[in-house]
Amino acid sequence: MQWKKSKVPLISVYEGIERHIGRNICKNVFHISEYGKKPGDLWEQALTEVERRYDLTCTKIYLHGDGGNWFQTGLEWFSGAAFVLDKYHKNKSIECMTAGLKETDRKLFNKEIRWALENEDLRFFGELSDFLCNEQPERADKILESARYLSRFVKGISICKTDCRANNGGCTEPHVSHILSSRLSSRPMTWSRKTLKKLAPVLAAGNITLRSKDPKAELPKPLRKPQRARARLSAGVL
C-alpha cells in the first residue's frame, strides 16, 4: 500500500502450501511487517527469525515476489535463495500485454507468451511483443513496459517449469490483502505514522503466540525448528 509517500512492507514465511478442508493454506506461516524500517533492516530481521526456526544448511529457500528494489535487497540477505516471480504480477503483466484483443486472440496470445517465458525463448517473446504493438499502436507503451518487466524476470518464471517445487508457493498478494489491507487499504482507517509503525507488526503477528524478549526462550510449537524443510518467503508491499 502506498499511503501518500508511505509504504507498508510484508514478508511471509511458510513451508509450502497444503490442502485443508477444500482450501489451500500455508504451512506454519508467520509474517513480518514494520512501517518505516529500512529494507535492509527488515530483511535482516527476517533472516534472523528464519535462522531461529530452520537449519538453513538443510533448507531450500524460494523467494516469491514482484522483483522490485526492496525485494532485491531480500535476495542479497538470503544468498542462494531461488527467486520466483509472483504469479499475480506475472499474470497481470501478461493480461496487460493482450488487453484489447478479441477473446479468442487474447487466449491464444496469452498461451504463446506463457510458453515463450517458461522456455526462456526471448526471441519469440520479442516477436509476439512487436506483433501486439503493431496490432494496437495506441497501447504500444503499455505493451512494451509489461514485456520489459517479464523479460527482466524471465528466470523467475521459467523456474516454475524446471523446478516443480517452485510452484508450491507464491501467496504474496493474498497475504497482503488478508493481513494488512483490511485495516489499511480495502476498509481503510486513518492512522498517524507513529501509530502505523506500531500497528503493522501487530497485524502481521495475527493470532500467533508472540515470543518472549528472551532470545533463548522456547519457540511456539508450530514454529519449532525442523530438521529438514523447504522454506518460502513471499514479500509484498501494501
C-alpha positions in Angstrom: 0.0 0.0 0.0 1.2 3.5 -0.8 -0.2 6.0 1.6 0.8 9.4 0.3 4.6 8.6 0.1 4.4 5.7 2.6 4.8 2.0 2.0 4.0 -0.9 4.4 6.1 -4.0 3.6 5.1 -7.5 4.4 7.2 -10.7 4.5 5.5 -14.0 4.9 7.5 -17.2 5.7 5.9 -20.6 5.3 6.7 -24.3 4.4 4.8 -24.6 1.1 1.1 -24.9 0.5 -1.2 -27.8 1.5 -4.9 -28.6 1.0 -7.1 -28.4 4.1 -10.9 -28.7 4.1 -11.2 -27.5 0.5 -8.8 -24.6 0.8 -5.1 -24.0 0.2 -3.3 -22.9 3.3 0.3 -22.1 4.0 2.1 -24.5 6.4 3.5 -22.9 9.6 3.2 -19.4 8.2 4.4 -16.3 10.1 4.6 -12.7 9.0 6.9 -9.8 9.5 5.9 -6.2 8.9 7.0 -2.8 10.1 6.4 0.6 8.7 9.3 3.0 8.3 12.0 0.3 8.7 14.8 0.3 6.1 14.6 -2.6 3.7 18.0 -4.0 4.8 17.0 -3.9 8.4 13.6 -5.6 7.7 15.3 -8.4 5.7 17.9 -8.8 8.4 15.1 -9.3 10.9 13.5 -11.8 8.6 16.8 -13.7 8.2 17.2 -13.8 12.0 13.7 -15.2 12.5 14.2 -17.8 9.8 17.5 -18.9 11.2 15.9 -19.3 14.6 13.4 -21.7 13.1 15.3 -23.6 10.5 18.7 -25.1 9.9 19.5 -23.3 6.6 22.1 -25.9 5.7 19.3 -28.3 5.1 16.7 -25.9 3.8 15.8 -24.9 0.3 14.5 -21.3 0.2 12.2 -19.9 -2.5 11.7 -16.2 -2.5 8.4 -15.2 -4.2 7.7 -11.6 -5.1 7.5 -8.9 -7.7 11.2 -8.4 -8.1 11.2 -4.7 -7.0 14.2 -2.9 -5.5 13.3 -3.7 -1.9 12.7 -7.3 -2.9 16.2 -7.5 -4.4 17.6 -6.5 -1.0 16.0 -9.7 0.3 17.8 -11.7 -2.3 21.1 -10.2 -1.1 20.3 -11.2 2.5 19.1 -14.7 1.6 22.0 -15.6 -0.6 21.4 -18.8 -2.5 17.6 -18.4 -2.4 15.7 -19.2 -5.6 13.7 -16.2 -7.0 10.2 -16.9 -8.2 8.2 -14.1 -9.8 4.9 -14.0 -8.0 2.1 -15.3 -10.2 -0.1 -12.3 -9.5 2.4 -9.9 -11.1 3.3 -12.3 -13.9 -0.4 -12.8 -14.9 -1.1 -9.1 -14.5 1.7 -8.2 -16.9 0.6 -10.8 -19.5 -3.0 -9.6 -19.3 -1.8 -6.1 -19.8 0.0 -7.1 -23.0 -3.0 -8.7 -24.6 -5.7 -6.4 -23.3 -8.0 -5.1 -26.1 -7.8 -8.2 -28.3 -10.7 -10.3 -29.2 -11.3 -13.1 -26.6 -10.1 -15.9 -28.9 -7.0 -13.9 -29.9 -6.3 -13.0 -26.3 -6.4 -16.6 -25.2 -4.1 -17.6 -28.0 -1.5 -14.9 -27.3 -1.7 -15.5 -23.5 -0.8 -19.1 -24.2 2.1 -18.3 -26.6 3.5 -15.7 -24.2 3.5 -18.1 -21.3 5.2 -20.7 -23.5 7.9 -18.3 -24.5 8.6 -17.2 -21.0 8.5 -20.7 -19.5 11.1 -21.8 -22.1 13.1 -18.5 -21.9 12.6 -18.0 -25.6 13.1 -14.3 -25.6 13.4 -14.1 -29.4 9.9 -15.5 -29.9 8.7 -13.4 -27.0 10.1 -10.3 -28.7 8.3 -11.2 -31.9 5.0 -11.6 -30.0 5.5 -8.2 -28.3 6.3 -6.5 -31.7 3.2 -8.0 -33.3 1.0 -6.8 -30.4 2.4 -3.3 -30.7 1.7 -3.3 -34.4 -1.8 -4.5 -33.8 -2.5 -1.9 -31.2 -0.2 1.0 -31.6 -2.2 3.1 -29.2 -1.2 0.7 -26.5 2.4 0.1 -27.5 3.9 1.9 -24.5 2.0 -0.3 -22.0 2.7 -3.5 -24.0 6.4 -2.8 -24.1 6.5 -1.8 -20.4 5.0 -5.1 -19.4 7.2 -7.0 -21.9 10.3 -5.5 -20.4 9.2 -6.4 -16.9 8.6 -10.0 -17.9 11.8 -10.3 -19.8 13.8 -8.9 -16.9 12.5 -11.6 -14.6 12.2 -14.5 -17.1 14.3 -16.8 -14.9 11.9 -16.2 -12.1 9.1 -17.5 -14.4 11.0 -20.4 -16.1 12.0 -21.9 -12.7 8.3 -23.0 -12.3 8.8 -25.3 -15.2 12.3 -26.6 -14.4 11.7 -26.9 -10.6 8.2 -28.1 -9.7 8.8 -27.2 -6.1 8.8 -23.5 -7.1 5.1 -23.8 -7.8 4.3 -24.7 -4.2 4.0 -21.1 -3.0 3.5 -17.6 -4.2 0.9 -16.1 -1.9 2.2 -12.5 -1.8 -0.9 -10.6 -2.8 -3.4 -12.7 -0.8 -1.2 -12.3 2.3 -1.0 -8.5 1.7 -4.8 -8.4 1.3 -5.7 -10.6 4.3 -3.0 -9.5 6.8 -2.8 -5.7 6.2 -5.4 -4.5 3.7 -8.5 -4.9 5.9 -7.2 -2.1 8.1 -5.0 -0.1 5.8 -6.5 -0.4 2.3 -9.8 -2.2 1.5 -11.5 -0.8 4.6 -9.0 1.9 5.5 -9.0 3.9 8.7 -6.9 7.0 9.5 -3.6 6.3 11.1 -0.8 8.6 12.1 2.7 7.4 11.0 3.5 6.9 14.7 0.5 4.6 15.2 1.1 2.9 11.8 4.7 2.0 12.9 3.3 0.1 15.9 0.2 -1.3 14.1 1.9 -3.1 11.2 3.8 -5.6 13.4 0.6 -6.3 15.3 -1.4 -7.0 12.2 1.5 -9.2 10.9 1.6 -11.2 14.2 -2.1 -12.1 13.8 -3.2 -14.7 16.3 0.1 -16.4 16.8 1.8 -16.6 20.2 4.3 -13.8 20.5 7.7 -14.9 21.5 9.4 -13.7 24.7 12.0 -11.0 24.5 14.4 -13.6 25.9 16.3 -14.8 22.8 16.8 -18.2 24.5 13.1 -18.7 25.1 11.5 -21.8 23.5 9.6 -21.1 20.3 5.9 -21.9 20.0 5.4 -25.4 18.8 4.1 -24.5 15.3 7.3 -22.6 14.7 9.8 -25.1 16.1 13.0 -25.7 14.1 12.5 -28.7 11.8 15.5 -30.8 10.8 14.8 -30.6 7.1 12.3 -28.4 5.3 11.7 -26.1 2.3 11.0 -22.6 3.4 9.3 -20.0 1.3 9.2 -16.3 1.6 6.6 -14.2 0.0 7.3 -10.4 0.0 4.9 -7.7 -1.0 4.2 -4.0 -0.4 0.8 -2.7 0.7 
